[in-house]
Amino acid sequence: MAGIHTILAVVDPSAAAQPCVGKAARLAQAFGARLDLFICDTSPQLRADRFYAAEFCEVAADRARAEHYAQLETIAAPVREQGASVTTDIVFRNSLHIGIVEKVRALRPDLVVKDTHYHGPIRRTFFTNTDWHLIRECPAPLLLTKPVVWRSVVKLAAAVDPGHADDKPATLDNELLLLTERLALALGGDARAVHVFDTSPILASAAAIARTYGGGKTIDGSLLESVRLAHQHDLDAVIAQHPNFAGSVDLIDGAPAEALPEYAIENAIDVMVMGAIARGALQALLVGRTAERVLDRMPCDILIWKPSRLMAAMQSAAFAA
């Protein structure tokens, strides 16, 4: 990511508050970027079909458009007063995620910001079907925000996974670290890196071998240490290319779905920067059971970054389609 020049903020016209707009505005000011406030209205009564006459839909759409523009201008006014460049746009589509992706393909923003929510004592995230579609299909970095205000010194963490080669470009960890570093620098924030590795599959396999061939002997503790040293070696190799992270790197042994959200809470992280990787087809982004559990439990904002080559391919494929 060379820089952030255009930010698309998705506004929910039915919501009383728009946390994503404040965060998008802060980013726009930090980077000197243009902010585009966008509403995609999916109301069925605004589209002519066998239930709604075309004349009725045209009148309803004109009224809705006027109300949306008034709402967007109200939201934009204080941002403009702070010196930011703000534009507004409205579309009517059957599907929210389709409308957003179409807008991203046309505008080509450097960042998309959208609100999500969490609820309950365990702070589980409520991802809509739209959010999951965007995680998979949005051809731009995607910041999913929670209804909490960032600290004056924003704390960001890059969740890296060095040594894990399955369908992961070698450059992904470097891209995540570079993005996190640039965001922290622009926002006057704090950047960290974290790698969570799970030894339970290795231990389970070793235990099975020990029971079969070792007469039920316990596993030597050196196994855990050797696994940890291997992960530390891979992590050090990646961090060596980003000296600004020196002293701000954490290596954690645990299940990612539990350890990463706990890390975010314990370290008061405002934004967790995470990578999405492809498995085969462009649309088949990795949102498997483990990844979904991590995202679902994350108590902070999540910035989803796809490898640069993948985002470029998704954008090119969209225009060729």
VMD Tcl script that draws the C-alpha trace (Angstrom):
set ca {
  {0.00 0.00 0.00}
  {1.71 3.18 -1.22}
  {-0.73 5.42 0.65}
  {-4.36 6.15 1.36}
  {-5.84 8.72 -1.01}
  {-9.52 7.75 -1.09}
  {-11.62 6.25 1.70}
  {-15.11 4.83 1.20}
  {-17.31 4.90 4.31}
  {-20.51 2.85 4.14}
  {-23.32 4.70 5.91}
  {-26.32 2.83 7.32}
  {-29.29 5.17 6.77}
  {-31.31 3.36 9.45}
  {-28.69 3.70 12.20}
  {-28.77 6.51 14.76}
  {-24.96 6.54 15.05}
  {-22.25 6.04 12.45}
  {-19.03 5.08 14.29}
  {-17.30 4.20 11.04}
  {-17.61 7.77 9.77}
  {-15.68 9.23 12.69}
  {-12.88 6.71 12.23}
  {-12.86 7.15 8.45}
  {-12.70 10.93 8.95}
  {-9.76 10.57 11.33}
  {-7.95 8.44 8.79}
  {-8.79 10.86 5.98}
  {-7.33 13.76 7.96}
  {-4.24 11.77 8.90}
  {-3.50 10.82 5.28}
  {-4.92 13.90 3.57}
  {-7.34 11.59 1.80}
  {-10.73 12.19 0.23}
  {-13.68 10.70 2.09}
  {-16.61 9.31 0.12}
  {-19.81 8.78 2.16}
  {-21.93 6.11 0.55}
  {-25.46 4.78 1.07}
  {-26.76 1.67 -0.67}
  {-30.52 1.46 -0.19}
  {-31.98 -2.02 -0.57}
  {-35.62 -1.15 0.22}
  {-37.81 -3.40 -1.98}
  {-40.53 -0.76 -2.42}
  {-38.07 1.37 -4.39}
  {-37.83 -1.17 -7.20}
  {-40.68 -1.79 -9.62}
  {-41.95 -5.36 -9.78}
  {-45.29 -7.11 -9.85}
  {-46.14 -5.77 -6.38}
  {-45.08 -2.14 -6.85}
  {-46.06 0.05 -9.80}
  {-43.25 1.90 -11.58}
  {-44.82 5.31 -10.90}
  {-45.03 4.62 -7.18}
  {-41.43 3.41 -7.07}
  {-40.13 6.48 -8.90}
  {-41.80 8.81 -6.42}
  {-40.60 6.75 -3.45}
  {-37.06 6.58 -4.82}
  {-36.93 10.35 -5.38}
  {-38.11 10.93 -1.83}
  {-35.63 8.43 -0.41}
  {-32.80 9.91 -2.45}
  {-33.52 13.39 -1.13}
  {-33.66 12.12 2.46}
  {-30.41 10.19 2.06}
  {-28.56 13.13 0.56}
  {-29.78 15.35 3.39}
  {-28.55 12.77 5.90}
  {-25.18 12.46 4.17}
  {-24.73 16.23 4.02}
  {-25.49 16.48 7.73}
  {-22.84 13.85 8.43}
  {-20.35 15.44 6.02}
  {-20.65 19.01 7.33}
  {-18.52 18.68 10.49}
  {-15.93 16.63 8.62}
  {-15.63 19.31 5.95}
  {-15.30 21.95 8.67}
  {-12.18 20.14 9.83}
  {-10.68 20.56 6.37}
  {-11.37 17.16 4.83}
  {-12.62 16.69 1.27}
  {-15.93 14.83 1.39}
  {-18.13 13.53 -1.44}
  {-21.44 11.68 -1.22}
  {-23.17 9.03 -3.30}
  {-26.36 6.94 -3.18}
  {-27.41 3.85 -5.10}
  {-30.42 1.53 -4.99}
  {-29.66 -2.19 -5.24}
  {-31.26 -5.52 -4.37}
  {-28.27 -6.56 -2.27}
  {-26.15 -4.41 0.04}
  {-22.89 -6.26 -0.52}
  {-23.35 -6.18 -4.30}
  {-23.96 -2.45 -4.20}
  {-20.86 -1.91 -2.06}
  {-18.63 -4.09 -4.24}
  {-19.86 -2.32 -7.39}
  {-19.03 1.02 -5.78}
  {-15.56 -0.20 -4.80}
  {-14.88 -1.38 -8.33}
  {-15.92 1.98 -9.76}
  {-14.28 4.24 -7.17}
  {-11.20 2.10 -6.48}
  {-10.76 3.39 -2.91}
  {-7.65 2.59 -0.91}
  {-9.77 1.64 2.09}
  {-13.40 0.68 2.77}
  {-14.82 1.35 6.25}
  {-18.05 -0.24 7.48}
  {-19.69 -0.62 10.88}
  {-20.25 -3.96 12.58}
  {-21.54 -4.66 16.08}
  {-20.81 -6.78 19.11}
  {-23.13 -7.75 21.91}
  {-23.39 -9.76 25.13}
  {-21.00 -10.26 28.05}
  {-18.47 -12.19 25.95}
  {-18.39 -9.36 23.37}
  {-19.14 -11.58 20.42}
  {-19.20 -9.82 17.10}
  {-22.37 -9.80 15.06}
  {-21.34 -10.16 11.45}
  {-24.10 -9.84 8.92}
  {-24.23 -11.85 5.72}
  {-23.08 -8.65 4.01}
  {-19.94 -8.51 6.18}
  {-18.93 -12.06 5.30}
  {-19.50 -11.40 1.60}
  {-17.33 -8.27 1.81}
  {-14.55 -10.13 3.63}
  {-14.47 -12.56 0.72}
  {-15.25 -10.30 -2.24}
  {-14.26 -6.70 -1.53}
  {-11.31 -5.86 -3.84}
  {-9.92 -3.29 -1.38}
  {-8.72 -3.29 2.24}
  {-11.75 -3.54 4.53}
  {-11.96 -1.97 7.99}
  {-14.87 -3.39 9.99}
  {-15.46 -1.11 12.95}
  {-17.16 -1.56 16.32}
  {-19.24 1.05 18.19}
  {-16.30 2.15 20.35}
  {-14.10 5.23 20.04}
  {-10.41 4.87 19.27}
  {-8.00 5.98 21.94}
  {-6.07 9.21 21.45}
  {-3.04 6.99 20.79}
  {-4.47 4.31 18.53}
  {-3.08 0.84 19.24}
  {-2.72 -1.39 16.18}
  {-1.54 -4.98 15.98}
  {-0.57 -6.99 12.92}
  {-1.51 -10.67 13.21}
  {1.24 -12.40 11.24}
  {1.72 -16.08 10.52}
  {5.31 -16.69 9.36}
  {6.21 -20.18 8.29}
  {2.65 -21.09 7.36}
  {2.95 -21.67 3.63}
  {-0.51 -23.06 2.80}
  {-1.84 -20.81 0.00}
  {-0.16 -17.79 1.62}
  {2.04 -15.51 -0.48}
  {5.47 -15.01 1.05}
  {4.91 -11.26 0.99}
  {1.67 -11.23 2.99}
  {3.23 -10.85 6.44}
  {5.47 -8.05 5.15}
  {2.44 -6.29 3.67}
  {0.55 -6.57 6.97}
  {3.47 -5.16 8.94}
  {4.06 -2.35 6.47}
  {0.38 -1.39 6.50}
  {0.22 -1.45 10.31}
  {3.40 0.63 10.56}
  {2.11 3.26 8.12}
  {-1.25 3.52 9.86}
  {0.39 3.94 13.26}
  {2.74 6.59 11.89}
  {-0.05 8.59 10.25}
  {-2.34 8.36 13.28}
  {0.39 8.96 15.83}
  {-0.39 5.52 17.18}
  {1.39 2.43 18.48}
  {2.15 -0.60 16.29}
  {2.67 -4.15 17.50}
  {3.02 -7.54 15.86}
  {1.66 -10.83 17.20}
  {2.01 -14.42 16.07}
  {-0.20 -17.10 17.60}
  {0.84 -20.71 17.04}
  {-1.08 -23.76 18.14}
  {0.93 -26.74 19.39}
  {-2.10 -28.93 20.13}
  {-2.12 -30.72 16.72}
  {1.59 -31.52 17.06}
  {1.14 -32.71 20.64}
  {-1.82 -34.87 19.68}
  {0.17 -36.47 16.87}
  {3.20 -37.01 19.10}
  {1.02 -38.51 21.82}
  {-0.51 -40.97 19.35}
  {2.95 -42.02 18.18}
  {4.14 -42.37 21.77}
  {1.18 -44.57 22.67}
  {1.69 -46.75 19.62}
  {5.45 -47.09 19.61}
  {6.67 -45.79 22.92}
  {4.75 -47.85 25.39}
  {2.66 -44.88 26.56}
  {5.61 -42.73 27.60}
  {4.96 -39.05 28.20}
  {6.05 -36.53 25.61}
  {9.42 -34.93 26.23}
  {9.03 -31.24 27.12}
  {11.78 -30.43 24.65}
  {9.28 -30.96 21.85}
  {7.34 -27.85 22.85}
  {10.53 -25.85 23.16}
  {11.74 -26.91 19.73}
  {8.39 -25.95 18.16}
  {8.47 -22.60 19.89}
  {12.06 -21.95 18.79}
  {11.10 -22.74 15.19}
  {8.23 -20.26 15.30}
  {10.45 -17.68 16.98}
  {13.04 -18.11 14.24}
  {10.44 -17.56 11.50}
  {8.98 -14.56 13.33}
  {12.41 -12.98 13.87}
  {13.18 -13.37 10.16}
  {10.06 -11.41 9.20}
  {10.47 -8.73 11.88}
  {14.10 -8.19 10.86}
  {12.76 -6.44 7.75}
  {10.72 -4.06 9.93}
  {13.03 -2.68 12.64}
  {10.39 -0.28 13.95}
  {8.62 -3.30 15.49}
  {11.66 -4.22 17.59}
  {10.52 -4.69 21.18}
  {6.86 -4.73 20.14}
  {6.49 -8.35 19.05}
  {4.63 -11.11 20.85}
  {4.76 -14.88 20.30}
  {1.85 -16.77 21.84}
  {1.18 -20.48 22.16}
  {-2.54 -21.16 21.96}
  {-5.58 -21.73 19.80}
  {-5.94 -18.63 17.59}
  {-9.71 -18.39 18.10}
  {-9.15 -17.87 21.83}
  {-5.62 -16.45 22.09}
  {-5.91 -13.63 19.55}
  {-9.08 -12.04 21.03}
  {-7.61 -12.37 24.52}
  {-4.44 -10.67 23.31}
  {-6.51 -7.79 21.88}
  {-8.25 -7.31 25.23}
  {-5.11 -7.58 27.37}
  {-3.19 -5.13 25.18}
  {-6.09 -2.71 24.61}
  {-5.81 -3.07 20.83}
  {-8.00 -0.70 18.81}
  {-7.39 -2.26 15.38}
  {-6.25 -5.79 14.55}
  {-4.76 -6.04 11.05}
  {-5.33 -9.50 9.56}
  {-4.74 -11.15 6.21}
  {-7.22 -13.02 4.03}
  {-5.74 -15.55 1.65}
  {-7.03 -17.36 -1.42}
  {-7.64 -21.05 -1.88}
  {-7.85 -21.62 -5.60}
  {-10.45 -19.39 -7.22}
  {-10.34 -15.65 -6.58}
  {-13.63 -15.70 -4.74}
  {-12.65 -18.63 -2.50}
  {-10.99 -16.54 0.20}
  {-10.07 -18.26 3.40}
  {-12.96 -17.81 5.82}
  {-12.97 -21.29 7.28}
  {-14.10 -22.42 10.70}
  {-10.99 -21.20 12.56}
  {-10.84 -17.88 10.74}
  {-14.54 -17.26 11.30}
  {-14.20 -18.00 15.02}
  {-11.29 -15.56 15.29}
  {-13.17 -12.78 13.52}
  {-16.38 -13.48 15.40}
  {-14.69 -13.16 18.80}
  {-12.44 -10.19 18.10}
  {-13.34 -7.36 20.52}
  {-11.73 -4.59 18.48}
  {-11.93 -3.19 14.95}
  {-10.60 -5.54 12.26}
  {-8.74 -4.47 9.14}
  {-8.87 -7.22 6.52}
  {-6.01 -7.07 4.04}
  {-5.79 -9.28 0.97}
  {-2.42 -9.77 -0.76}
  {-1.75 -6.99 -3.25}
  {-1.67 -9.40 -6.19}
  {-5.02 -10.85 -5.19}
  {-6.70 -7.45 -4.89}
  {-5.33 -6.43 -8.27}
  {-6.54 -9.69 -9.82}
  {-9.99 -9.30 -8.25}
  {-10.26 -5.75 -9.60}
  {-9.08 -6.78 -13.07}
  {-11.42 -9.75 -13.14}
  {-14.28 -7.47 -12.19}
  {-13.63 -5.11 -15.08}
  {-13.15 -7.97 -17.52}
  {-16.41 -9.61 -16.46}
}
mol new
graphics top color blue
foreach p $ca { graphics top sphere $p radius 0.5 }
foreach p [lrange $ca 0 end-1] q [lrange $ca 1 end] { graphics top cylinder $p $q radius 0.2 }
display resetview
